[in-house]
Amino acid sequence: MKIAVIGPGAMGLLYGAKLSQCAEVFLVGNNPEHIREIQENGVTIKREGMENKYQVKAVLNGEIRDPADLLLLFTKAYLTEEVLSLNRALIEPETMLLTLQNGVGHEEILRRFADEDHVLIGTTAQGSYRENAHVIVNSGLGDTVIGKGGGKGTNPAAEIKREGAGNEGTGRLQQIADCFVQAGFPCAISDNIRQTVWNKLMINASSSVLSGVLQKPQGYVAENAWAWEICQDLIREICETANGEGCAFDEKEQIARIRVHLQNAPGGYTSIYADLKNGRKTEVDVISGAVVRAAGKQGRPVPAQTMMVRLVHAMEQESGF
């Protein structure tokens, strides 16, 4: 299998390096200096005192002219259409496009470059942060869940099929899941991937975005009574909107789940926190903004989510965005 991993940040390097053990992998990026460092030094993954080095091909956007079997997207969401346009030569009718990016709604852009049967969406509970252009720390382990990205969820209780001995699966989706497992990423195929994606958005569009706006670690959201009230309002709006999209969430269960998450990782900092702190453009439009857009289509007001989007954009404007 030939895989192009677009976006060689911390997560792109993690997946690209490990997948290179069982596939022909190209890391595709837009920073010439970073690409050169990967070409010269390979990718080093650190985990619990151990270091593993992988030799991975790395190229700039647009340099590969031959089609790939799989495009795996890890770019910032607002760059998706641009990088797919630059790398259009990688896409042929049978090429699969898979996004593991943050947020919701990426499949709408992917379907401009491939038909619905070749568009996949998913989530990952893997964690990674970058020490430099070619060295990362694998900071968290967890499942990758993938599925076809078309349409609303229709079966909230759909089984998630873990890949391994004795499990059924067909076609290209199964081949991709098998490759992930072989590379060391626990992988599952979901019949209702939208439920899984909205489940991850539940945290990103509530406690994560709020900690970014407050510029406080995640634990602060649970500890501060005012912040926790806002967080609960955000969770309720996500549940209502997700359920309108064909998912099935109980707001009391989600509020309890997210409170436990915050208490278990009190010192955690989110990507929106880091982006705002460092004067970078955030992905709020595919996180909180995705809830606002989905709710708008349903005719549902989501004032707390709308306020988060406005606050983040106001903070971005201070940095020139």
C-alpha positions in Angstrom: 0.0 0.0 0.0 1.2 3.5 -0.9 0.3 6.0 1.8 0.7 9.8 1.7 0.6 11.4 5.1 -0.2 15.0 4.6 0.8 17.2 7.5 4.0 16.1 9.2 3.3 17.6 12.6 3.4 15.6 15.8 0.6 13.2 14.8 1.5 13.0 11.1 5.1 12.0 12.1 3.8 9.4 14.5 1.5 7.7 12.0 3.8 8.2 9.1 6.8 6.7 10.9 5.0 3.6 12.3 3.0 2.9 9.1 6.3 2.9 7.1 7.0 -0.5 8.7 4.2 -2.1 6.6 3.6 0.3 3.7 5.4 2.7 1.3 4.9 6.0 3.1 5.5 9.6 2.1 5.3 12.5 4.5 4.1 15.5 2.7 4.5 19.1 4.1 5.0 22.7 3.3 8.1 23.6 5.3 11.3 23.0 3.3 13.5 23.1 6.3 11.4 20.6 8.2 11.2 18.3 5.2 15.0 18.4 4.8 15.5 17.5 8.4 13.3 14.5 8.1 15.1 13.4 4.9 18.4 13.7 6.6 17.6 12.3 10.0 14.5 10.2 9.7 11.8 10.3 12.4 12.6 9.4 16.0 9.7 8.4 18.3 10.3 8.5 22.1 8.1 6.5 24.4 8.8 5.7 28.1 12.5 6.1 27.9 12.9 4.2 24.6 13.7 5.7 21.2 13.0 4.2 17.8 14.2 5.7 14.6 12.3 5.3 11.3 13.5 6.2 7.8 10.6 7.8 6.0 10.4 9.5 2.7 9.5 13.2 3.0 8.5 15.6 0.2 7.0 19.1 -0.3 3.4 19.6 -1.3 3.0 18.9 -5.0 6.2 17.0 -5.5 4.8 13.5 -5.9 3.0 13.0 -9.3 2.0 9.3 -8.9 -1.3 8.4 -7.2 -1.4 6.9 -3.7 -3.7 4.2 -2.4 -4.4 6.2 0.8 -4.2 9.9 1.7 -4.1 10.4 5.5 -4.8 13.9 6.6 -3.3 15.5 9.7 -3.1 19.2 8.6 -4.8 22.0 10.4 -8.5 21.9 9.2 -8.4 25.3 7.6 -5.6 24.1 5.2 -7.4 20.9 4.0 -8.7 22.2 0.7 -5.4 23.9 -0.1 -3.2 20.9 0.5 -5.6 18.6 -1.4 -5.5 20.9 -4.3 -1.7 21.1 -4.2 -1.5 17.2 -4.1 -4.3 16.5 -6.6 -1.9 14.3 -8.6 -1.9 11.8 -5.7 -5.6 11.2 -6.1 -7.1 8.8 -8.6 -10.6 7.3 -8.7 -9.6 4.4 -6.3 -7.6 6.5 -3.8 -9.1 6.5 -0.3 -9.1 9.8 1.6 -9.0 9.4 5.4 -9.1 12.3 7.9 -8.1 11.9 11.6 -8.2 15.7 12.1 -9.8 17.5 15.0 -13.4 18.5 14.6 -16.4 17.7 12.5 -17.4 18.3 8.8 -14.1 17.5 7.0 -15.8 15.0 4.8 -17.6 17.9 3.0 -14.3 19.1 1.7 -12.9 15.6 1.0 -16.0 14.9 -1.2 -14.8 17.6 -3.6 -11.8 15.4 -4.4 -13.3 11.9 -4.2 -16.7 10.2 -4.3 -18.5 9.3 -1.1 -17.4 5.6 -1.2 -13.7 6.8 -1.1 -14.1 9.2 1.8 -13.3 8.0 5.4 -13.4 9.8 8.7 -12.2 8.8 12.1 -10.7 9.6 15.4 -7.6 8.6 17.3 -6.8 8.4 21.0 -3.1 8.4 20.3 -1.1 11.3 21.7 2.0 12.9 20.4 4.0 16.1 20.8 7.0 17.3 18.8 10.4 18.1 20.2 11.7 19.3 16.9 11.0 18.8 13.2 11.9 15.1 13.3 11.7 14.0 16.9 8.4 13.3 18.7 7.2 11.9 22.0 4.4 9.4 21.8 2.5 10.6 24.9 -0.6 8.6 24.8 -1.9 5.3 23.5 -5.4 4.5 22.4 -7.6 3.2 19.6 -8.0 4.6 16.1 -11.6 4.3 14.9 -12.5 4.7 11.2 -15.6 4.4 9.1 -17.3 5.7 6.0 -18.2 9.4 6.2 -21.4 9.7 4.3 -24.7 10.7 5.7 -26.1 11.1 9.2 -25.7 8.4 11.8 -28.6 5.9 11.5 -27.7 3.3 14.1 -26.5 4.8 17.4 -26.0 1.3 18.9 -24.0 0.1 15.9 -21.3 -2.3 16.8 -17.6 -1.2 16.7 -15.7 -4.1 15.2 -12.2 -4.5 16.6 -9.7 -5.7 14.0 -7.8 -8.9 14.6 -8.2 -12.7 14.4 -11.7 -13.8 13.7 -13.2 -10.4 12.8 -15.0 -9.8 9.5 -14.4 -6.9 7.2 -14.4 -6.2 3.6 -12.7 -4.1 0.9 -10.4 -1.2 1.2 -11.6 -0.1 4.7 -10.6 -3.5 6.1 -7.2 -3.3 4.3 -6.5 0.1 5.9 -7.5 -1.1 9.4 -5.3 -4.2 9.0 -2.3 -1.9 8.0 -2.9 0.2 11.1 -3.0 -2.8 13.3 0.2 -4.2 11.7 1.9 -0.8 12.4 1.0 -0.9 16.1 -2.1 1.2 16.1 -5.1 -0.6 17.7 -7.8 0.0 15.1 -11.6 -0.5 14.9 -14.1 -0.1 12.2 -17.4 1.7 13.2 -20.7 1.3 11.4 -21.7 4.7 12.9 -18.5 6.7 12.8 -20.4 10.0 13.2 -21.3 8.9 16.8 -17.6 8.4 17.5 -16.5 11.7 16.0 -19.2 13.6 17.9 -18.1 11.8 21.1 -14.6 13.2 20.7 -16.1 16.6 19.8 -18.0 16.6 23.1 -14.7 17.4 25.0 -13.1 19.5 22.3 -16.1 21.9 22.0 -16.7 22.2 25.7 -13.8 22.0 28.2 -11.0 22.2 25.6 -12.2 25.4 23.9 -13.2 26.9 27.3 -9.7 26.3 28.8 -8.3 27.9 25.7 -10.4 31.1 26.1 -9.6 31.2 29.8 -6.0 30.4 29.2 -6.1 27.9 32.0 -5.3 24.2 32.3 -8.2 21.8 31.8 -8.6 21.1 35.5 -9.5 24.7 36.2 -12.7 24.2 34.2 -13.9 21.6 36.7 -12.5 23.4 39.8 -14.0 26.9 39.1 -17.7 27.0 39.7 -18.4 29.6 37.1 -16.3 27.9 34.4 -18.0 24.6 35.1 -21.4 26.2 34.7 -20.4 27.4 31.2 -18.9 24.0 30.4 -22.2 22.3 31.2 -24.1 24.7 29.0 -21.7 23.8 26.1 -22.1 20.1 26.7 -25.9 20.3 26.7 -25.8 22.2 23.4 -23.5 19.6 21.8 -25.7 16.7 23.0 -28.9 18.3 21.6 -27.2 19.1 18.3 -25.5 15.7 17.9 -28.8 14.0 18.6 -30.3 16.1 15.9 -27.6 14.6 13.6 -28.8 11.1 14.3 -26.5 10.3 17.2 -27.5 9.3 20.7 -26.1 11.1 23.7 -27.4 11.6 27.3 -26.4 15.0 28.6 -26.2 13.9 32.3 -23.9 11.0 31.3 -21.7 13.3 29.2 -21.4 16.0 31.9 -20.3 13.3 34.4 -17.9 11.8 31.8 -16.2 15.1 31.0 -15.9 16.1 34.7 -14.1 12.8 35.4 -11.9 13.5 32.4 -10.9 16.9 33.7 -10.3 15.6 37.2 -8.0 12.9 35.8 -5.9 15.3 33.7 -6.0 18.6 35.7 -2.8 19.9 34.3 -3.6 19.2 30.7 -3.4 21.9 28.0 -5.3 21.7 24.7 -4.4 22.6 21.2 -6.7 25.6 21.2 -5.0 26.8 24.4 -1.6 26.4 22.8 -2.6 28.1 19.5 -4.1 31.1 21.3 -1.1 31.4 23.7 1.4 31.2 20.8 -0.5 33.6 18.5 -1.5 30.9 16.0 -4.8 30.5 14.1 -7.0 27.9 15.8 -9.3 25.2 14.5 -12.3 26.6 16.3 -14.4 26.7 13.1 -14.4 22.9 12.9 -14.9 22.4 16.6 -17.3 24.9 18.2 -18.1 26.3 14.8 -19.1 22.8 13.6 -21.7 22.7 16.4 -23.0 26.1 15.5 -23.4 25.2 11.8 -25.1 21.9 12.5 -27.5 23.5 15.0 -28.2 26.3 12.5 -29.3 23.7 9.9 -31.6 22.2 12.6 -33.1 25.6 13.5 -31.6 25.2 17.0 -30.0 28.1 18.9 -26.7 27.4 20.6 -25.8 30.7 22.3 -22.9 29.2 24.5 -21.2 27.6 21.4 -21.7 30.8 19.4 -20.1 32.9 22.1 -17.1 30.5 22.2 -16.5 31.0 18.5 -16.7 34.8 18.8 -14.4 34.9 21.8 -11.8 32.7 20.1 -11.9 34.8 16.9 -11.6 38.0 19.0 -8.5 36.5 20.6 -7.1 35.4 17.2 -7.6 38.9 15.8 -5.2 40.2 18.5 -2.5 38.1 16.7 -3.4 39.3 13.3 -5.9 36.7 12.1 
